[in-house]
């Protein structure tokens, strides 16, 4: 398999996107550190595990908003 290397422009684009997500609070520094450690220490493809948290996180958010709305009406 031939070794691939990202272009400088691609690396800059990704760095900017990560910085924007971090600044907006969509990504925490802890997640970035864990992701970097996993990526650096695993030989092969790494699945984007933070994506797995989207469904339970969304379900928790909807449930929380629903419960708070019911409590406010009482």
N, C-alpha and C positions, 0 to 999 in steps of 0.2 A: 504494500500500500504506500502510495506516495505521501510524503509529509506536506500538509497544507499550512499556510501561514496567512493570517488576516492582514489586510492592507492597513496602513496607518490611519487612513480616513475611516475605515470600519471600526477600528479600535477606539478612535476618538468619538465616533457616533455612539458606540455602546457606553463609553464612559460618561458621556453627556446624558444619555437616557437614564443610566443608573443614578447619576447625581440628581437629576430632576425628580425621579421617583423617591429618592431619599429625602430631598427637600420638601416634597409634598406629603411626606408621611406614609406613602404607600409601601415603603420598604424601610426596615430598620437596619441599623448598623450591625446588630447581632446576627440577623439573617445573612447579611453580606459576608460576615466573618465565617460563619458556619459553612456557607456555600463555598467560599474560597478554600477552606480547609478540606472539605470533602472532595472538591474538584482536584486539589493538589495531591491528595493522598490516594485516590482511586485510579486504577489503571483501566481505562475504558470509558464508556458513556455513563454519564450521571443523569438520572431522571430529575426533572425540575420538581423536587418534593414540596416546595412552598405552594405549588398549584393544588396539591392535595388538600390543603387547608381551606381553599376557597368555598367549597360546598358546605362543610360544617360551620365555617365562619359566617357564611350568609344565612344559614338556618338559625344560628344563634342570634344574629342581629335581628332577623325578622321576629323571632320569638320574643326577644327582649322588648322590641318596640311594641309588639302586640300586648304584652303583659302590662307595660307601662301605660299604654292607652286605656286599657280596661280599668286599671287602678285609678287613673285620673278622672274617669267618668263617675266613679262611685262617690 
